[in-house]
Amino acid sequence: RLRVPQRGDKKALAETVLRNAKEALTQHKLRRAGDFTARSAALQGIQEALDLDSAPLRIECVDISHVQGTDVVASLVVFEDGLPRKSDYRRYAIKEAAGEDDPTMSVRSPRSPAGGSSGTTATPHTP
């Protein structure tokens, strides 16, 4: 059984709660619209900067780092429609590149079109 206050302090409190909920929903919708507008503008900026025919739907970024030439690790981050897609993030341990001055020149992502045709391989790293 649900009781709805008809008068007094409890009715005023229920009206305040309803008004606050409506305002919170309106603000949430405005924020989401603003986020979409900002993402669209950023993707269009990337399109123009790279002279692409259309805005990129998927962006994959690779970072290769090491600790003083050892423990070389590649990290892959993915964005779709300007939002991070964390389920597609990957981390690779690169054993053969240890000691090289610039491991970025000798490693290709296994997903790249030329996919691993260099001498160095990248294997998924599980922590």
VEXRO-975398 format. One record per residue: z, y, x of N, C-alpha, C in turn; residue in three letters; residue number from 1. Coordinates in Angstrom, 2 decimals, decimal comma. Example, Ala and Ser with C-alpha at 12.3 -4.5 7.8 and 13.67 -1.06 7.14 Angstrom:
BEGIN
+---------+---------+---------+---------+---------+---------+---------+---------+---------+------+-----+
!    n_zz !    n_yy !    n_xx !   ca_zz !   ca_yy !   ca_xx !    c_zz !    c_yy !    c_xx ! type ! seq !
+---------+---------+---------+---------+---------+---------+---------+---------+---------+------+-----+
!    7,80 !   -5,69 !   13,19 !    7,80 !   -4,50 !   12,30 !    7,80 !   -3,30 !   13,20 !  ala !   1 !
!    7,08 !   -2,25 !   12,85 !    7,14 !   -1,06 !   13,67 !    7,87 !    0,03 !   12,90 !  ser !   2 !
+---------+---------+---------+---------+---------+---------+---------+---------+---------+------+-----+
This chain:
BEGIN
+---------+---------+---------+---------+---------+---------+---------+---------+---------+------+-----+
!    n_zz !    n_yy !    n_xx !   ca_zz !   ca_yy !   ca_xx !    c_zz !    c_yy !    c_xx ! type ! seq !
+---------+---------+---------+---------+---------+---------+---------+---------+---------+------+-----+
!    0,00 !   -1,17 !    0,84 !    0,00 !    0,00 !    0,00 !    0,00 !    1,24 !    0,89 !  arg !   1 !
!   -0,84 !    2,17 !    0,58 !   -0,98 !    3,40 !    1,36 !   -0,45 !    4,58 !    0,56 !  leu !   2 !
!    0,43 !    5,33 !    1,18 !    1,00 !    6,50 !    0,52 !    0,38 !    7,77 !    1,09 !  arg !   3 !
!   -0,04 !    8,64 !    0,20 !   -0,63 !    9,92 !    0,59 !    0,29 !   11,03 !    0,09 !  val !   4 !
!    0,77 !   11,89 !    1,00 !    1,68 !   12,96 !    0,56 !    0,97 !   13,94 !   -0,36 !  pro !   5 !
!    1,66 !   14,36 !   -1,41 !    1,10 !   15,26 !   -2,41 !    1,57 !   16,70 !   -2,24 !  gln !   6 !
!    2,74 !   16,89 !   -1,64 !    3,28 !   18,24 !   -1,49 !    4,28 !   18,25 !   -0,33 !  arg !   7 !
!    4,63 !   19,45 !    0,09 !    5,68 !   19,61 !    1,09 !    5,19 !   19,52 !    2,53 !  gly !   8 !
!    6,17 !   19,31 !    3,44 !    5,89 !   19,29 !    4,88 !    4,94 !   18,17 !    5,28 !  asp !   9 !
!    5,09 !   17,01 !    4,67 !    4,24 !   15,88 !    5,03 !    2,78 !   16,12 !    4,65 !  lys !  10 !
!    2,56 !   16,80 !    3,50 !    1,18 !   17,14 !    3,13 !    0,59 !   18,13 !    4,12 !  lys !  11 !
!    1,38 !   19,13 !    4,52 !    0,91 !   20,11 !    5,50 !    0,60 !   19,44 !    6,84 !  ala !  12 !
!    1,43 !   18,48 !    7,25 !    1,19 !   17,75 !    8,50 !   -0,10 !   16,94 !    8,41 !  leu !  13 !
!   -0,33 !   16,26 !    7,28 !   -1,55 !   15,47 !    7,09 !   -2,79 !   16,37 !    7,14 !  ala !  14 !
!   -2,72 !   17,55 !    6,56 !   -3,85 !   18,49 !    6,59 !   -4,11 !   18,97 !    8,02 !  glu !  15 !
!   -3,04 !   19,22 !    8,77 !   -3,19 !   19,65 !   10,17 !   -3,83 !   18,53 !   11,00 !  thr !  16 !
!   -3,41 !   17,31 !   10,80 !   -3,98 !   16,16 !   11,52 !   -5,46 !   16,03 !   11,20 !  val !  17 !
!   -5,83 !   16,15 !    9,94 !   -7,23 !   16,05 !    9,54 !   -8,06 !   17,16 !   10,17 !  leu !  18 !
!   -7,55 !   18,39 !   10,14 !   -8,26 !   19,52 !   10,74 !   -8,45 !   19,32 !   12,25 !  arg !  19 !
!   -7,39 !   18,85 !   12,94 !   -7,48 !   18,60 !   14,38 !   -8,50 !   17,50 !   14,70 !  asn !  20 !
!   -8,52 !   16,46 !   13,89 !   -9,47 !   15,36 !   14,11 !  -10,91 !   15,84 !   13,94 !  ala !  21 !
!  -11,16 !   16,64 !   12,92 !  -12,51 !   17,18 !   12,70 !  -12,94 !   18,06 !   13,86 !  lys !  22 !
!  -12,03 !   18,90 !   14,33 !  -12,35 !   19,79 !   15,46 !  -12,61 !   18,98 !   16,74 !  glu !  23 !
!  -11,80 !   17,95 !   16,98 !  -11,99 !   17,11 !   18,17 !  -13,35 !   16,41 !   18,13 !  ala !  24 !
!  -13,76 !   15,93 !   16,95 !  -15,06 !   15,28 !   16,81 !  -16,19 !   16,28 !   17,07 !  leu !  25 !
!  -16,07 !   17,47 !   16,54 !  -17,09 !   18,51 !   16,76 !  -17,21 !   18,85 !   18,24 !  thr !  26 !
!  -16,08 !   19,01 !   18,93 !  -16,11 !   19,32 !   20,37 !  -16,72 !   18,18 !   21,16 !  gln !  27 !
!  -16,39 !   16,94 !   20,77 !  -16,95 !   15,78 !   21,46 !  -18,48 !   15,75 !   21,32 !  his !  28 !
!  -18,98 !   16,01 !   20,11 !  -20,43 !   16,03 !   19,89 !  -21,10 !   17,13 !   20,70 !  lys !  29 !
!  -20,47 !   18,29 !   20,79 !  -21,04 !   19,40 !   21,57 !  -21,07 !   19,05 !   23,06 !  leu !  30 !
!  -20,01 !   18,42 !   23,55 !  -19,97 !   18,02 !   24,97 !  -21,07 !   17,02 !   25,27 !  arg !  31 !
!  -21,25 !   16,04 !   24,38 !  -22,28 !   15,02 !   24,59 !  -23,67 !   15,66 !   24,60 !  arg !  32 !
!  -23,90 !   16,60 !   23,72 !  -25,20 !   17,29 !   23,67 !  -25,40 !   18,09 !   24,96 !  ala !  33 !
!  -24,35 !   18,75 !   25,44 !  -24,44 !   19,51 !   26,68 !  -24,70 !   18,61 !   27,88 !  gly !  34 !
!  -24,04 !   17,44 !   27,90 !  -24,26 !   16,48 !   28,98 !  -25,72 !   16,02 !   29,00 !  asp !  35 !
!  -26,26 !   15,72 !   27,81 !  -27,65 !   15,27 !   27,73 !  -28,59 !   16,36 !   28,21 !  phe !  36 !
!  -28,33 !   17,59 !   27,83 !  -29,18 !   18,72 !   28,25 !  -29,12 !   18,89 !   29,77 !  thr !  37 !
!  -27,93 !   18,80 !   30,34 !  -27,78 !   18,93 !   31,80 !  -28,48 !   17,78 !   32,52 !  ala !  38 !
!  -28,33 !   16,55 !   32,01 !  -28,99 !   15,39 !   32,64 !  -30,50 !   15,55 !   32,58 !  arg !  39 !
!  -31,02 !   15,99 !   31,43 !  -32,46 !   16,17 !   31,28 !  -32,98 !   17,22 !   32,26 !  ser !  40 !
!  -32,23 !   18,32 !   32,40 !  -32,65 !   19,38 !   33,34 !  -32,61 !   18,87 !   34,78 !  ala !  41 !
!  -31,59 !   18,08 !   35,13 !  -31,50 !   17,55 !   36,49 !  -32,65 !   16,58 !   36,78 !  ala !  42 !
!  -32,96 !   15,71 !   35,83 !  -34,07 !   14,77 !   36,02 !  -35,40 !   15,50 !   36,12 !  leu !  43 !
!  -35,56 !   16,56 !   35,34 !  -36,79 !   17,35 !   35,43 !  -36,87 !   18,05 !   36,78 !  gln !  44 !
!  -35,74 !   18,51 !   37,31 !  -35,72 !   19,12 !   38,64 !  -36,13 !   18,13 !   39,72 !  gly !  45 !
!  -35,67 !   16,88 !   39,60 !  -36,07 !   15,84 !   40,56 !  -37,56 !   15,58 !   40,43 !  ile !  46 !
!  -38,06 !   15,53 !   39,20 !  -39,49 !   15,31 !   38,97 !  -40,31 !   16,38 !   39,66 !  gln !  47 !
!  -39,91 !   17,64 !   39,51 !  -40,67 !   18,74 !   40,10 !  -40,54 !   18,74 !   41,63 !  glu !  48 !
!  -39,34 !   18,48 !   42,14 !  -39,13 !   18,50 !   43,59 !  -39,93 !   17,40 !   44,29 !  ala !  49 !
!  -40,07 !   16,25 !   43,64 !  -40,80 !   15,12 !   44,24 !  -42,25 !   15,05 !   43,78 !  leu !  50 !
!  -42,66 !   16,03 !   42,97 !  -44,03 !   16,10 !   42,46 !  -44,43 !   14,80 !   41,76 !  asp !  51 !
!  -43,58 !   14,34 !   40,82 !  -43,84 !   13,12 !   40,06 !  -44,54 !   13,46 !   38,76 !  leu !  52 !
!  -45,29 !   12,50 !   38,22 !  -45,97 !   12,71 !   36,94 !  -44,97 !   12,80 !   35,78 !  asp !  53 !
!  -43,88 !   12,04 !   35,86 !  -42,86 !   12,07 !   34,82 !  -41,48 !   11,97 !   35,46 !  ser !  54 !
!  -40,47 !   12,31 !   34,69 !  -39,10 !   12,25 !   35,22 !  -38,72 !   10,80 !   35,49 !  ala !  55 !
!  -37,96 !   10,55 !   36,55 !  -37,59 !    9,17 !   36,87 !  -36,61 !    8,61 !   35,83 !  pro !  56 !
!  -36,87 !    7,39 !   35,38 !  -35,96 !    6,73 !   34,45 !  -34,87 !    5,99 !   35,20 !  leu !  57 !
!  -35,20 !    5,51 !   36,39 !  -34,25 !    4,73 !   37,20 !  -34,31 !    5,23 !   38,63 !  arg !  58 !
!  -33,14 !    5,49 !   39,19 !  -33,05 !    5,95 !   40,57 !  -32,14 !    4,99 !   41,32 !  ile !  59 !
!  -32,62 !    4,46 !   42,44 !  -31,81 !    3,59 !   43,29 !  -31,61 !    4,28 !   44,63 !  glu !  60 !
!  -30,37 !    4,41 !   45,05 !  -30,05 !    5,07 !   46,31 !  -29,34 !    4,09 !   47,23 !  cys !  61 !
!  -29,77 !    4,05 !   48,48 !  -29,17 !    3,15 !   49,46 !  -28,52 !    3,98 !   50,55 !  val !  62 !
!  -27,30 !    3,61 !   50,91 !  -26,59 !    4,25 !   52,01 !  -26,20 !    3,16 !   52,99 !  asp !  63 !
!  -26,54 !    3,35 !   54,26 !  -26,17 !    2,39 !   55,29 !  -25,19 !    3,07 !   56,22 !  ile !  64 !
!  -24,05 !    2,44 !   56,39 !  -23,02 !    3,03 !   57,25 !  -22,44 !    1,97 !   58,16 !  ser !  65 !
!  -21,75 !    2,44 !   59,19 !  -21,14 !    1,51 !   60,15 !  -19,93 !    2,18 !   60,79 !  his !  66 !
!  -19,13 !    1,37 !   61,44 !  -17,97 !    1,87 !   62,18 !  -18,28 !    1,70 !   63,66 !  val !  67 !
!  -18,64 !    2,79 !   64,33 !  -18,97 !    2,81 !   65,75 !  -19,95 !    1,70 !   66,13 !  gln !  68 !
!  -20,99 !    1,53 !   65,31 !  -22,03 !    0,57 !   65,63 !  -21,73 !   -0,85 !   65,19 !  gly !  69 !
!  -20,58 !   -1,10 !   64,62 !  -20,25 !   -2,45 !   64,15 !  -20,00 !   -2,42 !   62,65 !  thr !  70 !
!  -19,89 !   -3,58 !   62,07 !  -19,61 !   -3,71 !   60,64 !  -20,57 !   -2,86 !   59,81 !  asp !  71 !
!  -21,86 !   -3,14 !   59,96 !  -22,88 !   -2,38 !   59,23 !  -22,91 !   -2,86 !   57,78 !  val !  72 !
!  -22,84 !   -1,90 !   56,85 !  -22,83 !   -2,20 !   55,42 !  -23,81 !   -1,29 !   54,71 !  val !  73 !
!  -24,58 !   -1,86 !   53,80 !  -25,49 !   -1,07 !   52,96 !  -24,94 !   -1,09 !   51,54 !  ala !  74 !
!  -24,95 !    0,06 !   50,90 !  -24,50 !    0,18 !   49,52 !  -25,66 !    0,67 !   48,66 !  ser !  75 !
!  -25,85 !    0,05 !   47,52 !  -26,90 !    0,43 !   46,58 !  -26,25 !    0,95 !   45,31 !  leu !  76 !
!  -26,60 !    2,17 !   44,92 !  -26,13 !    2,71 !   43,64 !  -27,35 !    2,96 !   42,76 !  val !  77 !
!  -27,16 !    2,81 !   41,46 !  -28,27 !    2,89 !   40,52 !  -27,92 !    3,87 !   39,40 !  val !  78 !
!  -28,90 !    4,70 !   39,04 !  -28,76 !    5,61 !   37,91 !  -29,92 !    5,36 !   36,95 !  phe !  79 !
!  -29,62 !    5,27 !   35,67 !  -30,65 !    5,15 !   34,64 !  -30,45 !    6,29 !   33,65 !  glu !  80 !
!  -31,52 !    7,02 !   33,40 !  -31,47 !    8,21 !   32,53 !  -30,39 !    9,18 !   32,97 !  asp !  81 !
!  -30,17 !    9,28 !   34,27 !  -29,21 !   10,23 !   34,81 !  -27,77 !    9,78 !   34,75 !  gly !  82 !
!  -27,51 !    8,58 !   34,26 !  -26,14 !    8,06 !   34,19 !  -25,97 !    6,89 !   35,16 !  leu !  83 !
!  -24,80 !    6,80 !   35,80 !  -24,59 !    5,68 !   36,72 !  -24,59 !    4,35 !   35,97 !  pro !  84 !
!  -25,25 !    3,36 !   36,55 !  -25,25 !    2,00 !   35,98 !  -24,50 !    1,12 !   36,96 !  arg !  85 !
!  -23,19 !    1,12 !   36,83 !  -22,32 !    0,48 !   37,81 !  -22,49 !   -1,03 !   37,87 !  lys !  86 !
!  -23,00 !   -1,64 !   36,80 !  -23,21 !   -3,09 !   36,83 !  -24,31 !   -3,48 !   37,81 !  ser !  87 !
!  -25,16 !   -2,52 !   38,19 !  -26,24 !   -2,78 !   39,15 !  -25,89 !   -2,35 !   40,57 !  asp !  88 !
!  -24,70 !   -1,81 !   40,79 !  -24,29 !   -1,43 !   42,14 !  -24,20 !   -2,69 !   43,00 !  tyr !  89 !
!  -24,59 !   -2,57 !   44,27 !  -24,53 !   -3,70 !   45,20 !  -24,02 !   -3,22 !   46,55 !  arg !  90 !
!  -23,46 !   -4,17 !   47,30 !  -23,02 !   -3,89 !   48,66 !  -23,48 !   -5,06 !   49,52 !  arg !  91 !
!  -24,12 !   -4,74 !   50,65 !  -24,68 !   -5,76 !   51,53 !  -24,05 !   -5,65 !   52,91 !  tyr !  92 !
!  -23,68 !   -6,79 !   53,48 !  -23,23 !   -6,84 !   54,87 !  -24,46 !   -7,13 !   55,71 !  ala !  93 !
!  -24,71 !   -6,29 !   56,74 !  -25,90 !   -6,44 !   57,57 !  -25,45 !   -6,85 !   58,96 !  ile !  94 !
!  -25,53 !   -8,13 !   59,23 !  -25,00 !   -8,65 !   60,49 !  -25,93 !   -8,43 !   61,68 !  lys !  95 !
!  -27,24 !   -8,61 !   61,48 !  -28,18 !   -8,51 !   62,59 !  -28,34 !   -7,09 !   63,13 !  glu !  96 !
!  -27,96 !   -6,07 !   62,34 !  -28,18 !   -4,69 !   62,76 !  -27,04 !   -4,15 !   63,60 !  ala !  97 !
!  -25,95 !   -4,89 !   63,77 !  -24,80 !   -4,40 !   64,53 !  -25,23 !   -4,07 !   65,96 !  ala !  98 !
!  -24,84 !   -2,91 !   66,42 !  -25,18 !   -2,48 !   67,77 !  -26,43 !   -1,63 !   67,85 !  gly !  99 !
!  -27,26 !   -1,61 !   66,81 !  -28,46 !   -0,78 !   66,84 !  -28,06 !    0,68 !   66,63 !  glu ! 100 !
!  -28,87 !    1,59 !   67,20 !  -28,58 !    3,01 !   67,05 !  -28,83 !    3,48 !   65,63 !  asp ! 101 !
!  -29,88 !    2,97 !   65,01 !  -30,23 !    3,43 !   63,67 !  -30,62 !    2,23 !   62,80 !  asp ! 102 !
!  -29,63 !    1,55 !   62,20 !  -29,96 !    0,38 !   61,40 !  -30,80 !    0,71 !   60,17 !  pro ! 103 !
!  -30,84 !    1,98 !   59,76 !  -31,61 !    2,33 !   58,57 !  -33,10 !    2,10 !   58,79 !  thr ! 104 !
!  -33,55 !    2,15 !   60,01 !  -34,97 !    1,99 !   60,28 !  -35,39 !    0,52 !   60,24 !  met ! 105 !
!  -34,45 !   -0,41 !   60,37 !  -34,85 !   -1,81 !   60,48 !  -34,45 !   -2,65 !   59,27 !  ser ! 106 !
!  -33,91 !   -2,03 !   58,23 !  -33,46 !   -2,79 !   57,07 !  -34,23 !   -2,34 !   55,84 !  val ! 107 !
!  -34,69 !   -3,32 !   55,07 !  -35,33 !   -3,02 !   53,80 !  -34,55 !   -3,70 !   52,71 !  arg ! 108 !
!  -34,46 !   -3,05 !   51,60 !  -33,75 !   -3,63 !   50,46 !  -34,48 !   -4,88 !   50,00 !  ser ! 109 !
!  -33,75 !   -5,93 !   49,64 !  -34,40 !   -7,14 !   49,14 !  -35,21 !   -6,88 !   47,87 !  pro ! 110 !
!  -34,93 !   -5,78 !   47,16 !  -35,64 !   -5,46 !   45,92 !  -36,85 !   -4,56 !   46,17 !  arg ! 111 !
!  -37,03 !   -4,06 !   47,39 !  -38,13 !   -3,14 !   47,64 !  -39,46 !   -3,86 !   47,58 !  ser ! 112 !
!  -40,57 !   -3,12 !   47,36 !  -41,89 !   -3,75 !   47,29 !  -42,23 !   -4,52 !   48,56 !  pro ! 113 !
!  -41,78 !   -4,02 !   49,72 !  -42,06 !   -4,72 !   50,97 !  -41,01 !   -5,78 !   51,24 !  ala ! 114 !
!  -40,01 !   -5,86 !   50,38 !  -38,89 !   -6,79 !   50,34 !  -38,59 !   -7,63 !   51,54 !  gly ! 115 !
!  -37,87 !   -7,11 !   52,47 !  -37,32 !   -7,90 !   53,55 !  -38,33 !   -8,41 !   54,55 !  gly ! 116 !
!  -39,45 !   -7,74 !   54,75 !  -40,44 !   -8,23 !   55,70 !  -40,08 !   -7,88 !   57,13 !  ser ! 117 !
!  -39,02 !   -7,06 !   57,33 !  -38,61 !   -6,75 !   58,69 !  -37,77 !   -7,89 !   59,24 !  ser ! 118 !
!  -37,42 !   -7,83 !   60,50 !  -36,65 !   -8,87 !   61,14 !  -35,20 !   -8,91 !   60,72 !  gly ! 119 !
!  -34,67 !   -7,85 !   60,18 !  -33,28 !   -7,78 !   59,80 !  -33,11 !   -8,09 !   58,33 !  thr ! 120 !
!  -32,10 !   -8,88 !   58,00 !  -31,90 !   -9,22 !   56,61 !  -30,60 !   -8,63 !   56,09 !  thr ! 121 !
!  -30,61 !   -8,37 !   54,82 !  -29,42 !   -7,86 !   54,15 !  -28,95 !   -8,91 !   53,16 !  ala ! 122 !
!  -27,70 !   -9,32 !   53,28 !  -27,17 !  -10,32 !   52,36 !  -26,07 !   -9,69 !   51,53 !  thr ! 123 !
!  -25,99 !  -10,07 !   50,24 !  -24,95 !   -9,49 !   49,40 !  -23,57 !   -9,77 !   49,97 !  pro ! 124 !
!  -22,72 !   -8,76 !   49,90 !  -21,36 !   -8,87 !   50,41 !  -20,41 !   -8,99 !   49,23 !  his ! 125 !
!  -19,58 !  -10,01 !   49,23 !  -18,58 !  -10,13 !   48,17 !  -17,22 !   -9,89 !   48,79 !  thr ! 126 !
!  -16,50 !   -8,89 !   48,26 !  -15,20 !   -8,54 !   48,84 !  -14,16 !   -9,61 !   48,61 !  pro ! 127 !
+---------+---------+---------+---------+---------+---------+---------+---------+---------+------+-----+
